[in-house]
Amino acid sequence: MAVETKTYGVAIFGTGRISGAHARAAQSVEGAHLVGAAEVDQERAQAFADKWECEVVPDYKSLLRRKDVDIVALTLPHWLHEPIGIEAAEAGKHIFVEKPMADSVEECDRMIDAARRNGVKLFTGHTEQFLAPNVKARELIQSGEIGQPVMLTDCWYKAFALHTRPPWFLDRSKGGGMWLMNGTHMIDRITFILNTRIKAVKAQIGTKYNDINADDYAAAYLDTELGVPATIAHTGYKDTPGAGVEQSGGEIIISCTEGMLKVVDRRQLFRSAAGDKRGGTWEEVQLDRVDTTSLELQRLIENIRDNTPETVSVEQARHIVQVMTACEESSRTGREVLLNA
Ligand SMILES: NC(=O)c1ccc[n+]([C@@H]2O[C@H](COP(=O)([O-])OP(=O)(O)OC[C@H]3O[C@@H](n4cnc5c(N)ncnc54)[C@H](O)[C@@H]3O)[C@@H](O)[C@H]2O)c1
């Protein structure tokens, strides 16, 4: 059988904070090459062109017209994921959209519909599913080695860093706020590690520290289909630039019937020491570091080549948005929100 030799041209839309990871992936993953990028901010465009030695144009539509572009990486403000994602699908391009897929379930549905109608892949960059500690934690739980999971808590705190945030991030109507940015990761990793879906939520999400039209803290209770309760605590606290006291970090603790797991700062995995009945003694699980964006692009290319469903399924990416927005609704109404399938 002939071996597929095509390399897939990648164009990156938006050269902000996360775009470098996509450029590195497009330049290093076998079967991919970086064609160019689109960016409306001239200074950022120039910096990206210099660093990655590629063309950067102001209008993404010109890249959508190019035959040598097969995949578009959407590293754009959240509110642009849907309209530009649909345009890309209509232009016959496969889509590698950064998380969250979009700002609402309705937007996700329109994107999924456009991708399916045009026969292109719609792969959402849910990084957490590729991080080594999360992958290993899920494996350990699945193996039954530490018994059955009984509870999960996920805590993440960081400085809001108001002075560094782009205007869209300060406005929920444009997909701004910590919840859509980081809550996405937390819901993703909880459902991934436990291999379950969420059936009900109760949450409080609001603005405590910064004078903005978007949230900067969240607390949520998630009822999983597995029956394992999960909680989220997240804060983007008010920092004082230059004060030198900014702290950030996070821990996920998963209690199981025969042991515990702890993921620290998205980098390390610990398990409770064998025979430690009272808890508190941890042993680190040694893991190799991975380049998550490269892994994601690699999977997307395999999905395209083999015509297999997206490794991060559209249903999973949509479910995460459904949970995020259900938590917002719960916060608004003060009630528990049940999720329909
Ligand atoms: N996976 C992760 O860990 C991770 C980390 C950070 C951000 N993200 C995601 O990446 C995406 C982008 O976030 P960011 O922090 O890089 O945002 P950002 O604001 O830093 O970058 C977005 C860029 O898009 C550009 N842009 C806006 N409109 C455009 C248009 N019409 N055409 C071309 N360029 C346009 C902006 O000028 C900006 O440079 C979001 O979905 C975010 O959630 C993921």
The ligand as an SDF file (V2000), in Angstrom:
LIG
                    3D

 44 48  0  0  0  0  0  0  0  0999 V2000
   -4.3940   25.7290   25.4700 N   0  0  0  0  0  0  0  0  0  0  0  0
   -3.9840   26.6480   26.3190 C   0  0  0  0  0  0  0  0  0  0  0  0
   -3.3850   26.3570   27.3470 O   0  0  0  0  0  0  0  0  0  0  0  0
   -4.2960   28.0760   26.0020 C   0  0  0  0  0  0  0  0  0  0  0  0
   -3.5600   29.1020   26.5920 C   0  0  0  0  0  0  0  0  0  0  0  0
   -3.8690   30.4220   26.2460 C   0  0  0  0  0  0  0  0  0  0  0  0
   -4.8920   30.6960   25.3350 C   0  0  0  0  0  0  0  0  0  0  0  0
   -5.5970   29.6620   24.8020 N   0  0  0  0  0  0  0  0  0  0  0  0
   -6.6930   29.9060   23.8550 C   0  0  0  0  0  0  0  0  0  0  0  0
   -6.1540   30.4890   22.6610 O   0  0  0  0  0  0  0  0  0  0  0  0
   -7.1050   31.3880   22.0890 C   0  0  0  0  0  0  0  0  0  0  0  0
   -6.4620   32.7460   21.9390 C   0  0  0  0  0  0  0  0  0  0  0  0
   -6.1100   33.2150   23.2120 O   0  0  0  0  0  0  0  0  0  0  0  0
   -4.8740   34.2230   23.3960 P   0  0  0  0  0  0  0  0  0  0  0  0
   -4.6890   34.3470   24.8550 O   0  0  0  0  0  0  0  0  0  0  0  0
   -3.7450   33.8180   22.5300 O   0  0  0  0  0  0  0  0  0  0  0  0
   -5.5530   35.5640   22.8340 O   0  0  0  0  0  0  0  0  0  0  0  0
   -4.8300   36.8970   22.3700 P   0  0  0  0  0  0  0  0  0  0  0  0
   -5.7830   38.0050   22.5310 O   0  0  0  0  0  0  0  0  0  0  0  0
   -3.4700   36.9920   22.9840 O   0  0  0  0  0  0  0  0  0  0  0  0
   -4.6000   36.6200   20.8050 O   0  0  0  0  0  0  0  0  0  0  0  0
   -5.6290   36.7020   19.8550 C   0  0  0  0  0  0  0  0  0  0  0  0
   -5.0440   37.3890   18.6210 C   0  0  0  0  0  0  0  0  0  0  0  0
   -6.0180   37.3910   17.5790 O   0  0  0  0  0  0  0  0  0  0  0  0
   -5.8770   38.6050   16.8640 C   0  0  0  0  0  0  0  0  0  0  0  0
   -7.0800   38.8700   16.0660 N   0  0  0  0  0  0  0  0  0  0  0  0
   -8.2660   39.3830   16.4830 C   0  0  0  0  0  0  0  0  0  0  0  0
   -9.1200   39.4570   15.4420 N   0  0  0  0  0  0  0  0  0  0  0  0
   -8.4600   38.9800   14.3570 C   0  0  0  0  0  0  0  0  0  0  0  0
   -8.8110   38.7940   12.9920 C   0  0  0  0  0  0  0  0  0  0  0  0
  -10.0300   39.1240   12.5250 N   0  0  0  0  0  0  0  0  0  0  0  0
   -7.8800   38.2830   12.1440 N   0  0  0  0  0  0  0  0  0  0  0  0
   -6.6380   37.9550   12.5990 C   0  0  0  0  0  0  0  0  0  0  0  0
   -6.2440   38.1100   13.8820 N   0  0  0  0  0  0  0  0  0  0  0  0
   -7.1470   38.5980   14.7490 C   0  0  0  0  0  0  0  0  0  0  0  0
   -5.6300   39.6380   17.9670 C   0  0  0  0  0  0  0  0  0  0  0  0
   -5.0960   40.8310   17.4430 O   0  0  0  0  0  0  0  0  0  0  0  0
   -4.6630   38.8660   18.8690 C   0  0  0  0  0  0  0  0  0  0  0  0
   -3.3200   39.0680   18.5100 O   0  0  0  0  0  0  0  0  0  0  0  0
   -8.3010   31.3630   23.0290 C   0  0  0  0  0  0  0  0  0  0  0  0
   -9.2250   30.4420   22.5390 O   0  0  0  0  0  0  0  0  0  0  0  0
   -7.7260   30.8960   24.3490 C   0  0  0  0  0  0  0  0  0  0  0  0
   -8.6710   30.2950   25.1970 O   0  0  0  0  0  0  0  0  0  0  0  0
   -5.2940   28.3700   25.0930 C   0  0  0  0  0  0  0  0  0  0  0  0
  1  2  1  0
  2  3  2  0
  2  4  1  0
  4  5  1  0
  4 44  2  0
  5  6  2  0
  6  7  1  0
  7  8  2  0
  8  9  1  0
  8 44  1  0
  9 10  1  0
  9 42  1  0
 10 11  1  0
 11 12  1  0
 11 40  1  0
 12 13  1  0
 13 14  1  0
 14 15  2  0
 14 16  1  0
 14 17  1  0
 17 18  1  0
 18 19  2  0
 18 20  1  0
 18 21  1  0
 21 22  1  0
 22 23  1  0
 23 24  1  0
 23 38  1  0
 24 25  1  0
 25 26  1  0
 25 36  1  0
 26 27  1  0
 26 35  1  0
 27 28  2  0
 28 29  1  0
 29 30  1  0
 29 35  2  0
 30 31  1  0
 30 32  2  0
 32 33  1  0
 33 34  2  0
 34 35  1  0
 36 37  1  0
 36 38  1  0
 38 39  1  0
 40 41  1  0
 40 42  1  0
 42 43  1  0
M  CHG  2   8   1  16  -1
M  END
$$$$
